[in-house]
Amino acid sequence: MEVFILLVVRPGLENEVYEKLKDRPEVKEIYRLYGDYDIIIRLSVEGIKALDEFHDKVLRKLRGIEISETLIASSY
């Protein structure tokens, strides 16, 4: 399943968060944003359990992430 996660990162820690996420096998793309969110990542995971694991074991352990919004992609 394809998932997009929008992140708000504590100012000054954006590069640290980027470096920790960029080489994760689930992370297919990662971009810096301008506006309300600082980073967007596109994940490819096998299902909800894999997404839960990424969220709980990776995102929640990263210093600097203040807010995340997870968008599960669908198709037409």
TORKOL-4160 file (C-alpha; in steps of 0.2 Angstrom, whole numbers, padded with zeros to 4 digits, m for minus):
76
<pt num="1" X="0000" Y="0000" Z="0000"/>
<pt num="2" X="0006" Y="0018" Z="m0004"/>
<pt num="3" X="0006" Y="0030" Z="0011"/>
<pt num="4" X="0010" Y="0048" Z="0012"/>
<pt num="5" X="0015" Y="0056" Z="0029"/>
<pt num="6" X="0016" Y="0074" Z="0032"/>
<pt num="7" X="0028" Y="0080" Z="0046"/>
<pt num="8" X="0029" Y="0095" Z="0056"/>
<pt num="9" X="0047" Y="0096" Z="0063"/>
<pt num="10" X="0054" Y="0106" Z="0077"/>
<pt num="11" X="0064" Y="0121" Z="0069"/>
<pt num="12" X="0082" Y="0116" Z="0066"/>
<pt num="13" X="0080" Y="0097" Z="0066"/>
<pt num="14" X="0073" Y="0095" Z="0049"/>
<pt num="15" X="0090" Y="0089" Z="0042"/>
<pt num="16" X="0092" Y="0076" Z="0056"/>
<pt num="17" X="0074" Y="0069" Z="0053"/>
<pt num="18" X="0078" Y="0069" Z="0034"/>
<pt num="19" X="0094" Y="0059" Z="0037"/>
<pt num="20" X="0086" Y="0046" Z="0048"/>
<pt num="21" X="0072" Y="0043" Z="0036"/>
<pt num="22" X="0080" Y="0044" Z="0019"/>
<pt num="23" X="0088" Y="0027" Z="0019"/>
<pt num="24" X="0074" Y="0017" Z="0027"/>
<pt num="25" X="0068" Y="0003" Z="0015"/>
<pt num="26" X="0049" Y="0008" Z="0016"/>
<pt num="27" X="0053" Y="0027" Z="0012"/>
<pt num="28" X="0052" Y="0028" Z="m0007"/>
<pt num="29" X="0052" Y="0047" Z="m0008"/>
<pt num="30" X="0055" Y="0061" Z="0004"/>
<pt num="31" X="0054" Y="0080" Z="0001"/>
<pt num="32" X="0056" Y="0096" Z="0010"/>
<pt num="33" X="0040" Y="0107" Z="0010"/>
<pt num="34" X="0035" Y="0125" Z="0011"/>
<pt num="35" X="0020" Y="0129" Z="0021"/>
<pt num="36" X="0011" Y="0121" Z="0036"/>
<pt num="37" X="0021" Y="0105" Z="0034"/>
<pt num="38" X="0040" Y="0103" Z="0034"/>
<pt num="39" X="0043" Y="0086" Z="0026"/>
<pt num="40" X="0032" Y="0074" Z="0016"/>
<pt num="41" X="0037" Y="0055" Z="0014"/>
<pt num="42" X="0030" Y="0042" Z="0003"/>
<pt num="43" X="0030" Y="0025" Z="0010"/>
<pt num="44" X="0027" Y="0008" Z="0002"/>
<pt num="45" X="0022" Y="m0005" Z="0015"/>
<pt num="46" X="0013" Y="m0022" Z="0015"/>
<pt num="47" X="m0002" Y="m0017" Z="0025"/>
<pt num="48" X="m0009" Y="m0008" Z="0041"/>
<pt num="49" X="0002" Y="m0019" Z="0052"/>
<pt num="50" X="0018" Y="m0013" Z="0043"/>
<pt num="51" X="0012" Y="0005" Z="0044"/>
<pt num="52" X="0009" Y="0003" Z="0062"/>
<pt num="53" X="0026" Y="m0004" Z="0065"/>
<pt num="54" X="0034" Y="0011" Z="0055"/>
<pt num="55" X="0024" Y="0024" Z="0064"/>
<pt num="56" X="0027" Y="0016" Z="0081"/>
<pt num="57" X="0045" Y="0010" Z="0080"/>
<pt num="58" X="0052" Y="0024" Z="0068"/>
<pt num="59" X="0042" Y="0040" Z="0068"/>
<pt num="60" X="0038" Y="0041" Z="0086"/>
<pt num="61" X="0056" Y="0038" Z="0091"/>
<pt num="62" X="0063" Y="0052" Z="0080"/>
<pt num="63" X="0068" Y="0067" Z="0090"/>
<pt num="64" X="0060" Y="0083" Z="0082"/>
<pt num="65" X="0044" Y="0077" Z="0075"/>
<pt num="66" X="0030" Y="0087" Z="0082"/>
<pt num="67" X="0015" Y="0082" Z="0071"/>
<pt num="68" X="0012" Y="0069" Z="0058"/>
<pt num="69" X="m0003" Y="0067" Z="0047"/>
<pt num="70" X="m0004" Y="0050" Z="0038"/>
<pt num="71" X="m0013" Y="0049" Z="0021"/>
<pt num="72" X="m0017" Y="0031" Z="0014"/>
<pt num="73" X="m0018" Y="0032" Z="m0005"/>
<pt num="74" X="m0032" Y="0024" Z="m0015"/>
<pt num="75" X="m0034" Y="0022" Z="m0033"/>
<pt num="76" X="m0048" Y="0027" Z="m0045"/>
